[in-house]
Amino acid sequence: MGVRNDLGALTGGQYTVDPPLTSARGSGKSSGYYGAGDACGTGPTGCRSLPGRWYTDRTCLTFADGHAKCLEPGRLDDYDGDGVPDNGLWNGHADATRI
């Protein structure tokens, strides 16, 4: 899987996808995200490594329990569907209130 940086370029070799919000366990980089160097741009996502959108402009995911589904990009960042970015799909707790 490649990721699209915020410059719109499809790149290879980046296999980490960052959650919408940084966490205390984050990347250890000053940005708080894993994307760095040429993955960074000047757009709204900054250094964040974003998932590629492939099938019907969605990102297809396989979950740890074995199920898979394709989601619209906005749903990756909004677990509870309230329109506010959260780490609910990323924090291992399925809890939008935890970072």
C-alpha positions, 0 to 999 in steps of 0.5 A: 500500500502506498499513501497519498501525501498532502501534495497529492503524490502517490508514494511507495515505501510508507507503510504507516498510516497516522491517526487523526490526532497525535497521542502520548505514544506517538511517533517520537518525531516533533510533528507527532506523526510518522510522515516526515521529510518528503512526505510532508507538504504545506497542505492541511494534513502537514506531515500526516501519512494518509491512507491511499484511496483505491476502491470507489475512492475509499480505503479498504481495511482489514481489522484485527478481528478478521473482518474487512470493509471499505470506508470513506476517508472521513470515517477513518477520522470520525469513529462516532460520526459526530463530524469531529476528528477522533482516534476511535478507530486507532486507539485500540479501545474503539472509544472516540474520547480516548487519544 
